[in-house]
């Protein structure tokens, strides 16, 4: 069995979690995730978050425990946790997208960005509940 896992959660963004706080979250991800060997993507709207995290099982679970206690969001709900054979976002410490804007930010490879853009447009056909959750977020956000 693989020790590589993915976890997806959703939550509600608190009103006081402004753009500066989003920048703080992303800065912390870019600083801390490489040491954990964790990659993924954070999607947000004015009201919601969804985050896809991939990495070694224990690192992903430890990170999720920290995330659940973050005061910038509420109603954290794990949507998916399962072993995976390969990473989808191998070079992203944490890509992110504000789904209410066109903004997209990552310091990572353009290949991951192209995969992500195809994913959110529904151009990739995944037989995969986790990917369907990410696509559904864009329709609901």
Secondary structure, 3 states (H helix, E strand, C coil): CCCEEEEEEEEEECCCCCHHHHHHHHHHHHHHHHHHCCEEEEEECCCEEEEEEEEEHHHHHHHHHHHHCCCCEEEEEEEEEEECCCCCCCCCCCEEEECCCCCEECCCCHHHHHHHHHHHCCCCCCCCHHHHHHHHHHHHC
